[in-house]
């Protein structure tokens, strides 16, 4: 996936994320799906929920300061929306973001644990 200045965005697959979660220092899981999607399919354990439509508002109202020194894994259903959000957060806020390839669907395909919303 290319982003605004034609560079590739960083991606991580679910297997590598699972390994990272064993030592989640300075790691944030940001699930950008809708509340209905969270209710329907649950969350990767430890995820922060923030609908895609509210990201800019929340960033401008203090969330940015809390995320500046973290690695942020952006999660959606399939990896499509999260790729755009990853690109946006890197370009406009300079955050250390990584797109979860395959999204929550790939997480479930690997039968990894989830938690209810």
FIPA-694968 format. One record per atom (N, C-alpha, C): residue in three letters; atom name; x, y, z; residue number from 1. Coordinates in Angstrom, 3 decimals. Layout:
! residues N
residuo:ALA atomo:CA east:X north:Y up:Z num:NUM
...
//
This chain:
! residues 117
residuo:UNK atomo:N east:0.846 north:-1.189 up:0.000 num:1
residuo:UNK atomo:CA east:0.000 north:0.000 up:0.000 num:1
residuo:UNK atomo:C east:0.878 north:1.234 up:0.000 num:1
residuo:UNK atomo:N east:0.609 north:2.176 up:-0.889 num:2
residuo:UNK atomo:CA east:1.348 north:3.435 up:-0.954 num:2
residuo:UNK atomo:C east:0.582 north:4.507 up:-0.204 num:2
residuo:UNK atomo:N east:1.316 north:5.484 up:0.334 num:3
residuo:UNK atomo:CA east:0.609 north:6.578 up:0.962 num:3
residuo:UNK atomo:C east:1.000 north:7.892 up:0.337 num:3
residuo:UNK atomo:N east:0.579 north:8.987 up:0.932 num:4
residuo:UNK atomo:CA east:0.583 north:10.305 up:0.325 num:4
residuo:UNK atomo:C east:1.851 north:10.664 up:-0.445 num:4
residuo:UNK atomo:N east:3.026 north:10.424 up:0.096 num:5
residuo:UNK atomo:CA east:4.232 north:10.808 up:-0.626 num:5
residuo:UNK atomo:C east:4.844 north:9.637 up:-1.384 num:5
residuo:UNK atomo:N east:4.026 north:8.657 up:-1.702 num:6
residuo:UNK atomo:CA east:4.391 north:7.524 up:-2.552 num:6
residuo:UNK atomo:C east:5.360 north:6.543 up:-1.884 num:6
residuo:UNK atomo:N east:5.479 north:6.583 up:-0.576 num:7
residuo:UNK atomo:CA east:6.273 north:5.600 up:0.140 num:7
residuo:UNK atomo:C east:5.344 north:4.497 up:0.630 num:7
residuo:UNK atomo:N east:5.904 north:3.328 up:0.837 num:8
residuo:UNK atomo:CA east:5.097 north:2.230 up:1.384 num:8
residuo:UNK atomo:C east:4.830 north:2.480 up:2.862 num:8
residuo:UNK atomo:N east:3.632 north:2.119 up:3.290 num:9
residuo:UNK atomo:CA east:3.335 north:2.217 up:4.717 num:9
residuo:UNK atomo:C east:3.846 north:0.956 up:5.405 num:9
residuo:UNK atomo:N east:4.192 north:1.071 up:6.676 num:10
residuo:UNK atomo:CA east:4.617 north:-0.128 up:7.402 num:10
residuo:UNK atomo:C east:3.432 north:-1.052 up:7.679 num:10
residuo:UNK atomo:N east:3.665 north:-2.333 up:7.535 num:11
residuo:UNK atomo:CA east:2.641 north:-3.354 up:7.784 num:11
residuo:UNK atomo:C east:3.193 north:-4.408 up:8.727 num:11
residuo:UNK atomo:N east:2.285 north:-5.079 up:9.412 num:12
residuo:UNK atomo:CA east:2.636 north:-6.226 up:10.235 num:12
residuo:UNK atomo:C east:1.561 north:-7.285 up:10.024 num:12
residuo:UNK atomo:N east:1.978 north:-8.550 up:9.990 num:13
residuo:UNK atomo:CA east:0.967 north:-9.608 up:9.874 num:13
residuo:UNK atomo:C east:0.585 north:-10.089 up:11.274 num:13
residuo:UNK atomo:N east:-0.465 north:-10.872 up:11.354 num:14
residuo:UNK atomo:CA east:-0.989 north:-11.266 up:12.666 num:14
residuo:UNK atomo:C east:-0.016 north:-12.150 up:13.441 num:14
residuo:UNK atomo:N east:0.766 north:-12.958 up:12.761 num:15
residuo:UNK atomo:CA east:1.735 north:-13.812 up:13.456 num:15
residuo:UNK atomo:C east:2.789 north:-12.959 up:14.159 num:15
residuo:UNK atomo:N east:3.285 north:-11.946 up:13.469 num:16
residuo:UNK atomo:CA east:4.287 north:-11.063 up:14.081 num:16
residuo:UNK atomo:C east:3.664 north:-10.233 up:15.201 num:16
residuo:UNK atomo:N east:2.413 north:-9.804 up:15.019 num:17
residuo:UNK atomo:CA east:1.746 north:-9.065 up:16.084 num:17
residuo:UNK atomo:C east:1.579 north:-9.942 up:17.315 num:17
residuo:UNK atomo:N east:1.194 north:-11.177 up:17.125 num:18
residuo:UNK atomo:CA east:1.023 north:-12.105 up:18.249 num:18
residuo:UNK atomo:C east:2.319 north:-12.208 up:19.050 num:18
residuo:UNK atomo:N east:3.445 north:-12.285 up:18.373 num:19
residuo:UNK atomo:CA east:4.745 north:-12.336 up:19.052 num:19
residuo:UNK atomo:C east:5.033 north:-11.030 up:19.797 num:19
residuo:UNK atomo:N east:4.732 north:-9.898 up:19.171 num:20
residuo:UNK atomo:CA east:4.939 north:-8.591 up:19.810 num:20
residuo:UNK atomo:C east:4.115 north:-8.454 up:21.082 num:20
residuo:UNK atomo:N east:2.945 north:-9.044 up:21.096 num:21
residuo:UNK atomo:CA east:2.062 north:-8.923 up:22.250 num:21
residuo:UNK atomo:C east:2.585 north:-9.672 up:23.474 num:21
residuo:UNK atomo:N east:3.585 north:-10.504 up:23.285 num:22
residuo:UNK atomo:CA east:4.207 north:-11.178 up:24.424 num:22
residuo:UNK atomo:C east:5.018 north:-10.194 up:25.259 num:22
residuo:UNK atomo:N east:5.454 north:-9.096 up:24.654 num:23
residuo:UNK atomo:CA east:6.207 north:-8.047 up:25.348 num:23
residuo:UNK atomo:C east:5.742 north:-6.697 up:24.813 num:23
residuo:UNK atomo:N east:4.539 north:-6.272 up:25.219 num:24
residuo:UNK atomo:CA east:3.896 north:-5.108 up:24.583 num:24
residuo:UNK atomo:C east:4.348 north:-3.732 up:25.096 num:24
residuo:UNK atomo:N east:5.618 north:-3.590 up:25.455 num:25
residuo:UNK atomo:CA east:6.117 north:-2.308 up:25.949 num:25
residuo:UNK atomo:C east:5.968 north:-1.241 up:24.852 num:25
residuo:UNK atomo:N east:5.350 north:-0.141 up:25.221 num:26
residuo:UNK atomo:CA east:5.144 north:0.993 up:24.318 num:26
residuo:UNK atomo:C east:4.401 north:0.600 up:23.044 num:26
residuo:UNK atomo:N east:3.504 north:-0.354 up:23.145 num:27
residuo:UNK atomo:CA east:2.707 north:-0.809 up:22.019 num:27
residuo:UNK atomo:C east:1.243 north:-0.481 up:22.286 num:27
residuo:UNK atomo:N east:0.587 north:0.126 up:21.293 num:28
residuo:UNK atomo:CA east:-0.829 north:0.460 up:21.389 num:28
residuo:UNK atomo:C east:-1.555 north:-0.204 up:20.234 num:28
residuo:UNK atomo:N east:-2.645 north:-0.899 up:20.541 num:29
residuo:UNK atomo:CA east:-3.509 north:-1.472 up:19.510 num:29
residuo:UNK atomo:C east:-4.697 north:-0.539 up:19.365 num:29
residuo:UNK atomo:N east:-4.860 north:0.059 up:18.203 num:30
residuo:UNK atomo:CA east:-5.931 north:1.028 up:17.961 num:30
residuo:UNK atomo:C east:-6.904 north:0.450 up:16.937 num:30
residuo:UNK atomo:N east:-8.078 north:0.041 up:17.414 num:31
residuo:UNK atomo:CA east:-9.104 north:-0.557 up:16.560 num:31
residuo:UNK atomo:C east:-10.027 north:0.555 up:16.075 num:31
residuo:UNK atomo:N east:-10.034 north:0.778 up:14.767 num:32
residuo:UNK atomo:CA east:-10.759 north:1.915 up:14.172 num:32
residuo:UNK atomo:C east:-12.098 north:1.524 up:13.563 num:32
residuo:UNK atomo:N east:-12.558 north:0.312 up:13.839 num:33
residuo:UNK atomo:CA east:-13.847 north:-0.118 up:13.294 num:33
residuo:UNK atomo:C east:-14.983 north:0.607 up:14.009 num:33
residuo:UNK atomo:N east:-16.202 north:0.279 up:13.651 num:34
residuo:UNK atomo:CA east:-17.375 north:0.903 up:14.258 num:34
residuo:UNK atomo:C east:-17.806 north:0.129 up:15.506 num:34
residuo:UNK atomo:N east:-18.564 north:0.768 up:16.391 num:35
residuo:UNK atomo:CA east:-19.072 north:0.045 up:17.572 num:35
residuo:UNK atomo:C east:-19.860 north:-1.218 up:17.205 num:35
residuo:UNK atomo:N east:-20.632 north:-1.174 up:16.139 num:36
residuo:UNK atomo:CA east:-21.368 north:-2.376 up:15.720 num:36
residuo:UNK atomo:C east:-20.408 north:-3.509 up:15.346 num:36
residuo:UNK atomo:N east:-19.300 north:-3.171 up:14.689 num:37
residuo:UNK atomo:CA east:-18.315 north:-4.188 up:14.328 num:37
residuo:UNK atomo:C east:-17.645 north:-4.764 up:15.574 num:37
residuo:UNK atomo:N east:-17.354 north:-3.914 up:16.553 num:38
residuo:UNK atomo:CA east:-16.740 north:-4.401 up:17.794 num:38
residuo:UNK atomo:C east:-17.672 north:-5.367 up:18.501 num:38
residuo:UNK atomo:N east:-18.958 north:-5.014 up:18.548 num:39
residuo:UNK atomo:CA east:-19.942 north:-5.881 up:19.206 num:39
residuo:UNK atomo:C east:-20.087 north:-7.210 up:18.477 num:39
residuo:UNK atomo:N east:-20.065 north:-7.138 up:17.161 num:40
residuo:UNK atomo:CA east:-20.262 north:-8.330 up:16.344 num:40
residuo:UNK atomo:C east:-19.103 north:-9.313 up:16.450 num:40
residuo:UNK atomo:N east:-17.875 north:-8.812 up:16.433 num:41
residuo:UNK atomo:CA east:-16.746 north:-9.732 up:16.339 num:41
residuo:UNK atomo:C east:-15.723 north:-9.622 up:17.461 num:41
residuo:UNK atomo:N east:-15.930 north:-8.728 up:18.407 num:42
residuo:UNK atomo:CA east:-14.985 north:-8.609 up:19.511 num:42
residuo:UNK atomo:C east:-13.724 north:-7.861 up:19.121 num:42
residuo:UNK atomo:N east:-12.742 north:-7.918 up:20.028 num:43
residuo:UNK atomo:CA east:-11.509 north:-7.141 up:19.883 num:43
residuo:UNK atomo:C east:-10.286 north:-8.005 up:20.134 num:43
residuo:UNK atomo:N east:-9.172 north:-7.600 up:19.573 num:44
residuo:UNK atomo:CA east:-7.900 north:-8.187 up:19.970 num:44
residuo:UNK atomo:C east:-7.651 north:-7.704 up:21.396 num:44
residuo:UNK atomo:N east:-7.308 north:-8.603 up:22.321 num:45
residuo:UNK atomo:CA east:-7.141 north:-8.195 up:23.715 num:45
residuo:UNK atomo:C east:-6.206 north:-6.990 up:23.876 num:45
residuo:UNK atomo:N east:-6.668 north:-6.035 up:24.680 num:46
residuo:UNK atomo:CA east:-5.886 north:-4.840 up:24.957 num:46
residuo:UNK atomo:C east:-6.094 north:-3.691 up:23.996 num:46
residuo:UNK atomo:N east:-6.966 north:-3.867 up:23.018 num:47
residuo:UNK atomo:CA east:-7.194 north:-2.818 up:22.015 num:47
residuo:UNK atomo:C east:-7.904 north:-1.606 up:22.601 num:47
residuo:UNK atomo:N east:-7.519 north:-0.447 up:22.095 num:48
residuo:UNK atomo:CA east:-8.239 north:0.800 up:22.345 num:48
residuo:UNK atomo:C east:-9.199 north:0.966 up:21.164 num:48
residuo:UNK atomo:N east:-10.426 north:1.333 up:21.443 num:49
residuo:UNK atomo:CA east:-11.412 north:1.500 up:20.379 num:49
residuo:UNK atomo:C east:-11.602 north:2.980 up:20.058 num:49
residuo:UNK atomo:N east:-11.523 north:3.292 up:18.784 num:50
residuo:UNK atomo:CA east:-11.724 north:4.664 up:18.319 num:50
residuo:UNK atomo:C east:-12.199 north:4.612 up:16.864 num:50
residuo:UNK atomo:N east:-13.488 north:4.885 up:16.633 num:51
residuo:UNK atomo:CA east:-13.977 north:4.837 up:15.256 num:51
residuo:UNK atomo:C east:-13.178 north:5.772 up:14.343 num:51
residuo:UNK atomo:N east:-12.942 north:5.301 up:13.153 num:52
residuo:UNK atomo:CA east:-12.160 north:6.032 up:12.162 num:52
residuo:UNK atomo:C east:-12.606 north:7.492 up:12.017 num:52
residuo:UNK atomo:N east:-13.914 north:7.731 up:12.058 num:53
residuo:UNK atomo:CA east:-14.462 north:9.063 up:11.841 num:53
residuo:UNK atomo:C east:-14.082 north:10.049 up:12.945 num:53
residuo:UNK atomo:N east:-13.669 north:9.552 up:14.102 num:54
residuo:UNK atomo:CA east:-13.355 north:10.431 up:15.231 num:54
residuo:UNK atomo:C east:-11.862 north:10.648 up:15.451 num:54
residuo:UNK atomo:N east:-11.035 north:10.060 up:14.629 num:55
residuo:UNK atomo:CA east:-9.590 north:10.101 up:14.874 num:55
residuo:UNK atomo:C east:-9.039 north:11.523 up:14.891 num:55
residuo:UNK atomo:N east:-9.326 north:12.307 up:13.890 num:56
residuo:UNK atomo:CA east:-8.770 north:13.659 up:13.839 num:56
residuo:UNK atomo:C east:-9.196 north:14.472 up:15.063 num:56
residuo:UNK atomo:N east:-10.460 north:14.409 up:15.425 num:57
residuo:UNK atomo:CA east:-10.961 north:15.152 up:16.581 num:57
residuo:UNK atomo:C east:-10.233 north:14.730 up:17.857 num:57
residuo:UNK atomo:N east:-10.103 north:13.422 up:18.079 num:58
residuo:UNK atomo:CA east:-9.442 north:12.924 up:19.289 num:58
residuo:UNK atomo:C east:-7.955 north:13.281 up:19.305 num:58
residuo:UNK atomo:N east:-7.291 north:13.213 up:18.155 num:59
residuo:UNK atomo:CA east:-5.877 north:13.582 up:18.073 num:59
residuo:UNK atomo:C east:-5.690 north:15.049 up:18.448 num:59
residuo:UNK atomo:N east:-6.567 north:15.895 up:17.925 num:60
residuo:UNK atomo:CA east:-6.462 north:17.325 up:18.193 num:60
residuo:UNK atomo:C east:-6.879 north:17.696 up:19.615 num:60
residuo:UNK atomo:N east:-7.540 north:16.772 up:20.320 num:61
residuo:UNK atomo:CA east:-8.005 north:17.037 up:21.687 num:61
residuo:UNK atomo:C east:-7.222 north:16.263 up:22.752 num:61
residuo:UNK atomo:N east:-5.958 north:15.947 up:22.496 num:62
residuo:UNK atomo:CA east:-5.107 north:15.382 up:23.536 num:62
residuo:UNK atomo:C east:-4.611 north:13.967 up:23.353 num:62
residuo:UNK atomo:N east:-5.244 north:13.180 up:22.502 num:63
residuo:UNK atomo:CA east:-4.787 north:11.801 up:22.319 num:63
residuo:UNK atomo:C east:-3.385 north:11.762 up:21.709 num:63
residuo:UNK atomo:N east:-3.081 north:12.715 up:20.856 num:64
residuo:UNK atomo:CA east:-1.775 north:12.760 up:20.195 num:64
residuo:UNK atomo:C east:-0.640 north:12.721 up:21.211 num:64
residuo:UNK atomo:N east:-0.744 north:13.507 up:22.270 num:65
residuo:UNK atomo:CA east:0.307 north:13.560 up:23.282 num:65
residuo:UNK atomo:C east:0.535 north:12.205 up:23.944 num:65
residuo:UNK atomo:N east:-0.522 north:11.437 up:24.110 num:66
residuo:UNK atomo:CA east:-0.411 north:10.127 up:24.758 num:66
residuo:UNK atomo:C east:0.208 north:9.069 up:23.845 num:66
residuo:UNK atomo:N east:0.222 north:9.326 up:22.536 num:67
residuo:UNK atomo:CA east:0.687 north:8.323 up:21.580 num:67
residuo:UNK atomo:C east:2.062 north:8.613 up:20.980 num:67
residuo:UNK atomo:N east:2.614 north:9.763 up:21.251 num:68
residuo:UNK atomo:CA east:3.839 north:10.197 up:20.564 num:68
residuo:UNK atomo:C east:5.010 north:9.228 up:20.698 num:68
residuo:UNK atomo:N east:5.194 north:8.589 up:21.822 num:69
residuo:UNK atomo:CA east:6.356 north:7.719 up:22.017 num:69
residuo:UNK atomo:C east:5.998 north:6.231 up:21.921 num:69
residuo:UNK atomo:N east:4.881 north:5.930 up:21.301 num:70
residuo:UNK atomo:CA east:4.401 north:4.547 up:21.215 num:70
residuo:UNK atomo:C east:4.469 north:4.021 up:19.770 num:70
residuo:UNK atomo:N east:4.494 north:2.708 up:19.647 num:71
residuo:UNK atomo:CA east:4.264 north:2.070 up:18.356 num:71
residuo:UNK atomo:C east:2.779 north:1.736 up:18.323 num:71
residuo:UNK atomo:N east:2.088 north:2.196 up:17.293 num:72
residuo:UNK atomo:CA east:0.637 north:2.058 up:17.210 num:72
residuo:UNK atomo:C east:0.278 north:1.099 up:16.082 num:72
residuo:UNK atomo:N east:-0.389 north:0.020 up:16.436 num:73
residuo:UNK atomo:CA east:-0.869 north:-0.939 up:15.440 num:73
residuo:UNK atomo:C east:-2.310 north:-0.555 up:15.128 num:73
residuo:UNK atomo:N east:-2.581 north:-0.226 up:13.872 num:74
residuo:UNK atomo:CA east:-3.913 north:0.204 up:13.452 num:74
residuo:UNK atomo:C east:-4.669 north:-1.014 up:12.925 num:74
residuo:UNK atomo:N east:-5.874 north:-1.227 up:13.471 num:75
residuo:UNK atomo:CA east:-6.662 north:-2.437 up:13.187 num:75
residuo:UNK atomo:C east:-8.025 north:-2.059 up:12.614 num:75
residuo:UNK atomo:N east:-8.426 north:-2.758 up:11.551 num:76
residuo:UNK atomo:CA east:-9.796 north:-2.670 up:11.047 num:76
residuo:UNK atomo:C east:-10.260 north:-4.086 up:10.714 num:76
residuo:UNK atomo:N east:-11.287 north:-4.218 up:9.943 num:77
residuo:UNK atomo:CA east:-11.841 north:-5.536 up:9.615 num:77
residuo:UNK atomo:C east:-10.895 north:-6.344 up:8.727 num:77
residuo:UNK atomo:N east:-10.392 north:-5.712 up:7.640 num:78
residuo:UNK atomo:CA east:-9.607 north:-6.456 up:6.654 num:78
residuo:UNK atomo:C east:-8.226 north:-5.878 up:6.364 num:78
residuo:UNK atomo:N east:-7.915 north:-4.716 up:6.911 num:79
residuo:UNK atomo:CA east:-6.631 north:-4.068 up:6.625 num:79
residuo:UNK atomo:C east:-6.729 north:-2.941 up:5.629 num:79
residuo:UNK atomo:N east:-7.902 north:-2.714 up:5.066 num:80
residuo:UNK atomo:CA east:-8.071 north:-1.659 up:4.067 num:80
residuo:UNK atomo:C east:-8.196 north:-0.277 up:4.719 num:80
residuo:UNK atomo:N east:-9.201 north:-0.100 up:5.551 num:81
residuo:UNK atomo:CA east:-9.374 north:1.201 up:6.225 num:81
residuo:UNK atomo:C east:-8.157 north:1.537 up:7.075 num:81
residuo:UNK atomo:N east:-7.620 north:0.531 up:7.745 num:82
residuo:UNK atomo:CA east:-6.472 north:0.783 up:8.613 num:82
residuo:UNK atomo:C east:-5.251 north:1.244 up:7.823 num:82
residuo:UNK atomo:N east:-5.127 north:0.818 up:6.573 num:83
residuo:UNK atomo:CA east:-3.992 north:1.288 up:5.769 num:83
residuo:UNK atomo:C east:-4.100 north:2.790 up:5.504 num:83
residuo:UNK atomo:N east:-5.308 north:3.270 up:5.265 num:84
residuo:UNK atomo:CA east:-5.501 north:4.707 up:5.047 num:84
residuo:UNK atomo:C east:-5.271 north:5.496 up:6.330 num:84
residuo:UNK atomo:N east:-5.740 north:4.975 up:7.445 num:85
residuo:UNK atomo:CA east:-5.543 north:5.658 up:8.728 num:85
residuo:UNK atomo:C east:-4.064 north:5.653 up:9.103 num:85
residuo:UNK atomo:N east:-3.377 north:4.549 up:8.876 num:86
residuo:UNK atomo:CA east:-1.937 north:4.486 up:9.134 num:86
residuo:UNK atomo:C east:-1.218 north:5.571 up:8.348 num:86
residuo:UNK atomo:N east:-1.520 north:5.654 up:7.069 num:87
residuo:UNK atomo:CA east:-0.918 north:6.664 up:6.208 num:87
residuo:UNK atomo:C east:-1.200 north:8.078 up:6.711 num:87
residuo:UNK atomo:N east:-2.446 north:8.333 up:7.061 num:88
residuo:UNK atomo:CA east:-2.860 north:9.650 up:7.549 num:88
residuo:UNK atomo:C east:-2.123 north:10.033 up:8.829 num:88
residuo:UNK atomo:N east:-2.057 north:9.110 up:9.793 num:89
residuo:UNK atomo:CA east:-1.428 north:9.413 up:11.081 num:89
residuo:UNK atomo:C east:0.082 north:9.621 up:10.952 num:89
residuo:UNK atomo:N east:0.707 north:8.916 up:10.031 num:90
residuo:UNK atomo:CA east:2.134 north:9.122 up:9.777 num:90
residuo:UNK atomo:C east:2.355 north:10.489 up:9.128 num:90
residuo:UNK atomo:N east:1.591 north:10.755 up:8.095 num:91
residuo:UNK atomo:CA east:1.765 north:11.986 up:7.309 num:91
residuo:UNK atomo:C east:1.449 north:13.243 up:8.116 num:91
residuo:UNK atomo:N east:0.318 north:13.264 up:8.794 num:92
residuo:UNK atomo:CA east:-0.142 north:14.497 up:9.422 num:92
residuo:UNK atomo:C east:0.225 north:14.659 up:10.894 num:92
residuo:UNK atomo:N east:0.534 north:13.550 up:11.571 num:93
residuo:UNK atomo:CA east:0.859 north:13.645 up:12.993 num:93
residuo:UNK atomo:C east:2.245 north:13.100 up:13.333 num:93
residuo:UNK atomo:N east:2.917 north:12.493 up:12.366 num:94
residuo:UNK atomo:CA east:4.260 north:11.981 up:12.594 num:94
residuo:UNK atomo:C east:4.333 north:10.826 up:13.570 num:94
residuo:UNK atomo:N east:3.256 north:10.059 up:13.666 num:95
residuo:UNK atomo:CA east:3.206 north:8.950 up:14.611 num:95
residuo:UNK atomo:C east:3.868 north:7.690 up:14.042 num:95
residuo:UNK atomo:N east:4.290 north:6.831 up:14.933 num:96
residuo:UNK atomo:CA east:4.896 north:5.553 up:14.578 num:96
residuo:UNK atomo:C east:3.783 north:4.512 up:14.448 num:96
residuo:UNK atomo:N east:3.162 north:4.472 up:13.292 num:97
residuo:UNK atomo:CA east:1.999 north:3.601 up:13.062 num:97
residuo:UNK atomo:C east:2.343 north:2.463 up:12.119 num:97
residuo:UNK atomo:N east:1.670 north:1.334 up:12.350 num:98
residuo:UNK atomo:CA east:1.832 north:0.145 up:11.529 num:98
residuo:UNK atomo:C east:0.445 north:-0.420 up:11.243 num:98
residuo:UNK atomo:N east:0.208 north:-0.765 up:10.000 num:99
residuo:UNK atomo:CA east:-1.065 north:-1.339 up:9.572 num:99
residuo:UNK atomo:C east:-1.087 north:-2.843 up:9.826 num:99
residuo:UNK atomo:N east:-2.170 north:-3.351 up:10.422 num:100
residuo:UNK atomo:CA east:-2.328 north:-4.792 up:10.584 num:100
residuo:UNK atomo:C east:-2.886 north:-5.379 up:9.290 num:100
residuo:UNK atomo:N east:-2.027 north:-6.059 up:8.553 num:101
residuo:UNK atomo:CA east:-2.447 north:-6.689 up:7.303 num:101
residuo:UNK atomo:C east:-3.488 north:-7.768 up:7.575 num:101
residuo:UNK atomo:N east:-4.553 north:-7.748 up:6.812 num:102
residuo:UNK atomo:CA east:-5.596 north:-8.751 up:6.967 num:102
residuo:UNK atomo:C east:-6.588 north:-8.449 up:8.072 num:102
residuo:UNK atomo:N east:-6.268 north:-7.481 up:8.919 num:103
residuo:UNK atomo:CA east:-7.176 north:-7.013 up:9.952 num:103
residuo:UNK atomo:C east:-7.654 north:-8.100 up:10.904 num:103
residuo:UNK atomo:N east:-8.794 north:-7.816 up:11.518 num:104
residuo:UNK atomo:CA east:-9.371 north:-8.726 up:12.509 num:104
residuo:UNK atomo:C east:-9.775 north:-10.063 up:11.861 num:104
residuo:UNK atomo:N east:-10.103 north:-10.033 up:10.573 num:105
residuo:UNK atomo:CA east:-10.455 north:-11.286 up:9.884 num:105
residuo:UNK atomo:C east:-9.297 north:-12.272 up:9.906 num:105
residuo:UNK atomo:N east:-8.096 north:-11.776 up:9.658 num:106
residuo:UNK atomo:CA east:-6.925 north:-12.643 up:9.662 num:106
residuo:UNK atomo:C east:-6.611 north:-13.120 up:11.080 num:106
residuo:UNK atomo:N east:-6.840 north:-12.254 up:12.064 num:107
residuo:UNK atomo:CA east:-6.649 north:-12.634 up:13.466 num:107
residuo:UNK atomo:C east:-7.522 north:-13.852 up:13.803 num:107
residuo:UNK atomo:N east:-8.799 north:-13.800 up:13.365 num:108
residuo:UNK atomo:CA east:-9.724 north:-14.906 up:13.629 num:108
residuo:UNK atomo:C east:-9.362 north:-16.161 up:12.841 num:108
residuo:UNK atomo:N east:-8.867 north:-15.978 up:11.634 num:109
residuo:UNK atomo:CA east:-8.468 north:-17.143 up:10.832 num:109
residuo:UNK atomo:C east:-7.373 north:-17.947 up:11.513 num:109
residuo:UNK atomo:N east:-6.557 north:-17.274 up:12.303 num:110
residuo:UNK atomo:CA east:-5.483 north:-17.952 up:13.026 num:110
residuo:UNK atomo:C east:-5.934 north:-18.455 up:14.402 num:110
residuo:UNK atomo:N east:-7.229 north:-18.267 up:14.699 num:111
residuo:UNK atomo:CA east:-7.807 north:-18.721 up:15.967 num:111
residuo:UNK atomo:C east:-7.126 north:-18.133 up:17.197 num:111
residuo:UNK atomo:N east:-6.714 north:-16.877 up:17.096 num:112
residuo:UNK atomo:CA east:-6.113 north:-16.187 up:18.241 num:112
residuo:UNK atomo:C east:-7.228 north:-15.677 up:19.164 num:112
residuo:UNK atomo:N east:-6.853 north:-15.450 up:20.429 num:113
residuo:UNK atomo:CA east:-7.823 north:-14.998 up:21.419 num:113
residuo:UNK atomo:C east:-8.384 north:-13.624 up:21.070 num:113
residuo:UNK atomo:N east:-9.614 north:-13.409 up:21.509 num:114
residuo:UNK atomo:CA east:-10.243 north:-12.108 up:21.379 num:114
residuo:UNK atomo:C east:-11.026 north:-11.845 up:22.651 num:114
residuo:UNK atomo:N east:-11.414 north:-10.591 up:22.836 num:115
residuo:UNK atomo:CA east:-12.258 north:-10.253 up:23.975 num:115
residuo:UNK atomo:C east:-13.516 north:-9.574 up:23.477 num:115
residuo:UNK atomo:N east:-14.581 north:-9.708 up:24.250 num:116
residuo:UNK atomo:CA east:-15.843 north:-9.072 up:23.864 num:116
residuo:UNK atomo:C east:-15.791 north:-7.584 up:24.119 num:116
residuo:UNK atomo:N east:-16.538 north:-6.852 up:23.311 num:117
residuo:UNK atomo:CA east:-16.633 north:-5.405 up:23.468 num:117
residuo:UNK atomo:C east:-17.692 north:-5.083 up:24.487 num:117
//
